[in-house]
Amino acid sequence: MMPLLFINYPSWIHPEIFPGVPVLGLIRWYGLMYIFAFSTAFFVLKRLLKEGALDTQQERATEDDIFGFIATGIVGLLVGARVFSTLVYNQYDPSNPNAVNYWTHPWLIFWPFDRAGRFTGLAGMSYHGGFIGGLLGMVFWCWRHKKPMMKWIDAMCTAIPLGYTFGRMGNFLNGELYGRITTAPWGMVFPHAERFSASIQWVRDFAARCGMDVAGGLVNLPRHPSQLYEAFFEGVMLFGIIWLLHKKKPFDGFSGGLYTIGYGIVRFFIEYFREPDADIGYRIAATRDAPLYLNTSLLNISTGQVLCFLMILGGAGVLVVCYLLDKKKKSH
């Protein structure tokens, strides 16, 4: 008997922390992961505060400053993430009775119930929207309190990756944003993933390579746990790099530019393992009707990859501008 070359998604994991329990059943892992993410970012900022990374020659930063700064950034992040998710990623399907056209019903963007009246929370948050919204929130706070903007943004970009790790763990616990099908031994069978007909030859061949017993009907094939890839590479690894360099940054804005470029590059390549949203597909496709569940060409580009490319360009622009401003400042 051929050994199983895949992992079944743990049956004990549910989106709800207390499934089936009245009231407590509304508490979800995804929301708890956001709390962990924000708390982690706060503690990293507090460590930077103790190091004096946020002080200027005229003024010492305080813990109250951190509270105000991170709170304003969080508000901007949540608004941007939700608006971007509903207006950019959400594709209205009129055949679905629970679907919502957020362009014509914008007041429902922050409504936590579906058409049937069931509590769903704010299901659907976009990282890139959160990045833009959080950035605008931080810029506003620095302007309002007359703080050196790039110094504070550097600090936040040092803190973000470790907190981001919990966000992707929340996606994993929700069993969402899984990757493409794979024969890798760490491939995972996610319960809500698209199933394929066992009558198709390539499906039977693929299943056989994974050691799956296909009797008939529909088959749920193993997929890349791309949420965990992102948690490690975009979170833990990127945090380690920025943290090692944050005391040696040559100018204010360096950590912010490094984070933006680093995230953009890592996420761009991980997108090749992650399945794009079925209702959007590829923004650029090398071949017509290319399947989403399998990477058939590196030239099939998703929405996330387009946005990551723009992040890389934006991060590079930040580094150049901040370097020139610092050079000009030192020459006077």
C-alpha positions as CSV (number, residue, x, y, z in Angstrom):
1,M,0.0,0.0,0.0
2,M,1.4,3.4,-1.1
3,P,2.0,5.8,1.8
4,L,0.0,9.0,1.9
5,L,2.0,11.9,0.5
6,F,-0.2,14.7,1.8
7,I,-1.6,16.1,5.1
8,N,-5.3,16.3,5.9
9,Y,-6.4,19.7,7.3
10,P,-7.0,19.1,11.0
11,S,-10.7,18.3,11.5
12,W,-10.7,20.0,15.0
13,I,-9.9,23.4,13.5
14,H,-12.9,25.6,13.0
15,P,-13.2,29.4,12.2
16,E,-15.0,29.8,15.5
17,I,-13.0,29.5,18.7
18,F,-16.1,28.0,20.5
19,P,-18.2,26.4,17.7
20,G,-21.7,25.7,18.6
21,V,-21.6,27.7,21.9
22,P,-24.2,30.5,22.1
23,V,-22.7,34.0,21.9
24,L,-19.2,32.6,22.3
25,G,-19.6,31.0,18.9
26,L,-19.4,34.5,17.4
27,I,-15.7,34.8,18.5
28,R,-13.5,33.8,15.6
29,W,-9.8,32.9,15.4
30,Y,-9.4,35.5,12.6
31,G,-10.4,38.3,14.9
32,L,-8.2,37.0,17.7
33,M,-5.2,36.8,15.4
34,Y,-5.7,40.5,14.6
35,I,-5.5,41.3,18.3
36,F,-2.3,39.3,18.5
37,A,-1.0,41.1,15.5
38,F,-1.6,44.6,16.8
39,S,-0.3,43.7,20.3
40,T,2.9,42.3,18.8
41,A,3.4,45.5,16.7
42,F,2.9,47.6,19.9
43,F,5.5,45.6,21.9
44,V,8.0,46.0,19.0
45,L,7.3,49.7,18.9
46,K,7.7,49.9,22.6
47,R,11.1,48.2,22.3
48,L,12.1,50.8,19.7
49,L,11.0,53.6,22.0
50,K,13.3,52.3,24.7
51,E,16.2,52.3,22.2
52,G,15.5,55.9,21.4
53,A,14.7,55.2,17.8
54,L,11.8,57.6,17.9
55,D,13.5,60.5,19.6
56,T,14.6,63.7,18.0
57,Q,17.1,66.3,19.3
58,Q,14.2,68.5,20.4
59,E,11.8,65.9,21.9
60,R,11.7,62.4,23.4
61,A,8.9,60.2,22.3
62,T,6.5,58.7,24.9
63,E,4.4,55.6,25.2
64,D,1.3,57.8,24.7
65,D,2.7,58.8,21.3
66,I,2.9,55.1,20.5
67,F,-0.7,54.5,21.5
68,G,-1.9,57.3,19.4
69,F,0.3,56.5,16.4
70,I,-0.6,52.8,16.3
71,A,-4.3,53.4,17.0
72,T,-4.5,55.8,14.0
73,G,-2.6,53.4,11.8
74,I,-4.9,50.5,12.8
75,V,-8.1,52.5,12.0
76,G,-6.6,53.4,8.6
77,L,-5.5,49.8,8.0
78,L,-8.9,48.3,8.8
79,V,-10.8,50.9,6.7
80,G,-8.4,50.4,3.7
81,A,-8.3,46.6,4.0
82,R,-12.1,46.4,4.0
83,V,-12.7,48.9,1.3
84,F,-10.1,47.4,-1.0
85,S,-11.4,43.9,-0.4
86,T,-15.0,44.8,-1.3
87,L,-14.4,47.2,-4.1
88,V,-11.3,45.6,-5.8
89,Y,-11.4,41.9,-5.0
90,N,-15.1,41.3,-4.5
91,Q,-16.8,40.5,-7.9
92,Y,-20.6,40.7,-7.8
93,D,-22.4,37.6,-8.9
94,P,-26.1,38.4,-9.5
95,S,-26.9,34.7,-9.6
96,N,-25.9,34.4,-6.0
97,P,-28.8,35.5,-3.7
98,N,-26.3,36.4,-0.9
99,A,-24.0,38.4,-3.1
100,V,-23.7,42.2,-2.6
101,N,-22.7,44.8,-5.1
102,Y,-20.6,47.1,-2.9
103,W,-20.2,49.7,-5.6
104,T,-24.0,50.4,-5.6
105,H,-24.4,49.6,-1.9
106,P,-21.3,51.1,-0.2
107,W,-23.1,51.4,3.2
108,L,-22.8,47.6,3.4
109,I,-19.0,47.5,3.3
110,F,-18.8,47.6,7.1
111,W,-22.1,45.7,7.7
112,P,-21.2,42.5,9.6
113,F,-24.2,40.4,8.4
114,D,-25.0,38.7,5.2
115,R,-28.3,39.0,3.2
116,A,-29.8,36.1,5.2
117,G,-29.1,38.0,8.5
118,R,-26.3,35.7,9.6
119,F,-23.3,37.2,11.4
120,T,-20.2,36.9,9.3
121,G,-18.0,39.7,10.8
122,L,-16.0,41.7,8.3
123,A,-15.2,38.7,6.2
124,G,-12.7,39.8,3.5
125,M,-9.7,42.0,4.2
126,S,-7.1,43.0,1.6
127,Y,-3.4,43.3,2.6
128,H,-2.7,45.9,-0.1
129,G,-5.7,48.0,0.9
130,G,-4.6,47.8,4.6
131,F,-1.1,48.9,3.6
132,I,-2.4,52.0,1.8
133,G,-5.0,52.8,4.6
134,G,-2.5,52.2,7.4
135,L,0.1,54.4,5.6
136,L,-2.3,57.2,5.2
137,G,-3.3,56.9,8.9
138,M,0.4,57.1,10.0
139,V,1.1,60.1,7.7
140,F,-2.0,61.9,9.1
141,W,-0.9,61.2,12.7
142,C,2.7,62.4,12.1
143,W,1.4,65.6,10.3
144,R,-1.1,66.2,13.1
145,H,1.4,65.8,15.9
146,K,4.4,67.3,14.0
147,K,6.5,64.2,14.2
148,P,9.3,63.2,11.8
149,M,7.2,61.1,9.4
150,M,9.8,58.7,8.0
151,K,11.4,58.0,11.4
152,W,8.0,56.8,12.7
153,I,7.1,54.9,9.5
154,D,10.5,53.2,9.7
155,A,9.5,52.0,13.2
156,M,6.2,50.7,12.2
157,C,7.6,48.9,9.2
158,T,10.0,47.2,11.6
159,A,7.1,46.1,13.7
160,I,4.6,45.1,11.0
161,P,6.1,41.8,9.7
162,L,6.0,40.0,13.0
163,G,2.4,41.1,13.6
164,Y,1.5,40.1,10.0
165,T,2.5,36.5,10.8
166,F,-0.6,36.2,13.0
167,G,-2.8,37.6,10.2
168,R,-1.8,34.8,7.9
169,M,-2.2,32.2,10.7
170,G,-5.8,33.5,10.9
171,N,-6.3,32.7,7.2
172,F,-5.0,29.2,7.8
173,L,-7.3,28.7,10.8
174,N,-10.2,29.9,8.6
175,G,-9.1,27.3,5.9
176,E,-9.0,30.1,3.3
177,L,-6.5,31.5,0.8
178,Y,-5.0,28.1,0.2
179,G,-2.6,27.4,-2.6
180,R,-2.6,25.5,-5.8
181,I,-2.7,21.7,-6.0
182,T,0.6,20.0,-5.4
183,T,2.2,16.6,-5.0
184,A,4.7,17.9,-2.4
185,P,4.5,15.7,0.7
186,W,3.5,18.7,2.8
187,G,0.5,19.4,0.5
188,M,-2.7,19.8,2.6
189,V,-6.3,18.8,1.8
190,F,-8.4,21.9,2.7
191,P,-12.0,21.0,3.3
192,H,-13.5,23.9,1.3
193,A,-11.2,23.7,-1.7
194,E,-12.5,23.1,-5.2
195,R,-13.0,19.4,-6.0
196,F,-12.3,17.7,-9.3
197,S,-14.1,14.8,-11.0
198,A,-12.5,11.4,-10.6
199,S,-13.5,10.6,-14.1
200,I,-10.8,12.9,-15.5
201,Q,-7.6,11.1,-16.2
202,W,-5.2,13.8,-15.0
203,V,-7.1,13.9,-11.7
204,R,-6.7,10.1,-11.2
205,D,-3.0,10.4,-12.1
206,F,-2.4,13.3,-9.8
207,A,-4.2,11.5,-6.9
208,A,-2.2,8.4,-7.5
209,R,1.1,10.3,-7.2
210,C,-0.1,11.5,-3.8
211,G,-1.2,8.1,-2.6
212,M,-4.9,9.0,-2.6
213,D,-7.4,6.3,-3.2
214,V,-9.9,7.5,-5.8
215,A,-13.1,5.5,-5.8
216,G,-15.3,7.9,-7.9
217,G,-17.2,11.1,-7.6
218,L,-15.3,14.3,-6.7
219,V,-11.7,14.4,-5.4
220,N,-10.2,17.0,-3.0
221,L,-6.6,17.2,-4.0
222,P,-3.7,18.4,-1.8
223,R,-2.7,22.1,-2.0
224,H,0.1,24.3,-1.0
225,P,-0.5,25.7,2.5
226,S,0.4,29.1,1.1
227,Q,-0.9,30.9,4.2
228,L,2.0,29.3,6.2
229,Y,4.5,30.2,3.4
230,E,3.4,33.8,3.8
231,A,3.4,33.7,7.6
232,F,7.0,32.6,7.6
233,F,8.6,34.4,4.6
234,E,6.6,37.6,4.6
235,G,6.4,37.6,8.4
236,V,9.1,35.9,10.5
237,M,11.9,36.1,7.9
238,L,11.3,39.7,6.7
239,F,11.0,40.8,10.4
240,G,14.4,39.1,11.1
241,I,16.1,41.0,8.2
242,I,14.7,44.4,9.1
243,W,15.3,43.9,12.8
244,L,19.0,43.1,12.2
245,L,19.4,46.2,10.0
246,H,17.3,48.7,11.9
247,K,20.1,50.1,14.1
248,K,22.4,50.4,11.1
249,K,20.0,52.2,8.7
250,P,21.8,54.9,6.8
251,F,18.9,57.3,6.7
252,D,15.3,57.7,7.8
253,G,13.0,56.0,5.3
254,F,15.4,53.1,4.8
255,S,13.4,50.5,6.9
256,G,10.2,51.6,5.3
257,G,11.6,51.3,1.7
258,L,13.2,48.0,2.6
259,Y,10.0,46.5,4.0
260,T,8.0,47.7,1.0
261,I,10.4,46.2,-1.5
262,G,11.0,43.0,0.6
263,Y,7.3,42.3,1.0
264,G,6.6,43.0,-2.6
265,I,9.3,40.6,-3.8
266,V,8.5,37.7,-1.4
267,R,4.7,38.0,-2.0
268,F,5.2,38.2,-5.7
269,F,6.9,34.8,-5.9
270,I,4.6,33.1,-3.2
271,E,1.7,34.1,-5.4
272,Y,2.8,31.4,-7.9
273,F,1.9,28.9,-5.2
274,R,-1.3,30.6,-4.1
275,E,-4.5,30.1,-6.0
276,P,-6.0,33.4,-7.3
277,D,-9.6,34.3,-6.6
278,A,-11.8,32.4,-8.9
279,D,-14.1,35.3,-9.7
280,I,-11.1,37.5,-10.7
281,G,-8.6,35.1,-12.2
282,Y,-5.4,36.4,-13.8
283,R,-4.9,40.1,-14.6
284,I,-2.4,39.0,-17.2
285,A,-2.6,35.6,-18.8
286,A,0.0,34.0,-21.1
287,T,-2.4,31.4,-22.2
288,R,-6.1,31.6,-22.7
289,D,-8.3,29.8,-20.1
290,A,-5.2,28.9,-18.0
291,P,-6.4,27.0,-14.9
292,L,-6.1,28.7,-11.6
293,Y,-5.5,25.6,-9.6
294,L,-2.2,24.8,-11.3
295,N,0.7,27.1,-12.2
296,T,1.2,26.5,-16.0
297,S,3.2,29.6,-16.7
298,L,5.3,32.2,-14.9
299,L,3.7,34.8,-17.2
300,N,0.2,34.2,-15.7
301,I,0.0,37.2,-13.3
302,S,-2.5,37.7,-10.6
303,T,-4.0,40.8,-9.1
304,G,-1.8,40.4,-6.0
305,Q,1.4,40.2,-8.2
306,V,0.4,43.4,-10.0
307,L,0.0,45.2,-6.7
308,C,3.3,43.7,-5.4
309,F,5.1,45.0,-8.5
310,L,3.8,48.5,-7.7
311,M,5.0,48.1,-4.1
312,I,8.5,47.2,-5.3
313,L,8.5,50.3,-7.5
314,G,7.1,52.5,-4.7
315,G,9.6,51.1,-2.2
316,A,12.5,51.8,-4.6
317,G,11.2,55.3,-5.1
318,V,11.1,55.9,-1.3
319,L,14.7,54.8,-0.9
320,V,15.9,57.1,-3.7
321,V,14.0,60.1,-2.5
322,C,15.0,59.6,1.2
323,Y,18.6,59.1,0.3
324,L,18.7,62.3,-1.8
325,L,17.0,64.3,1.0
326,D,19.4,62.9,3.6
327,K,22.4,63.7,1.4
328,K,21.1,67.2,0.8
329,K,20.5,67.7,4.6
330,K,24.0,66.6,5.5
331,S,25.6,68.9,2.9
332,H,24.1,72.0,4.5
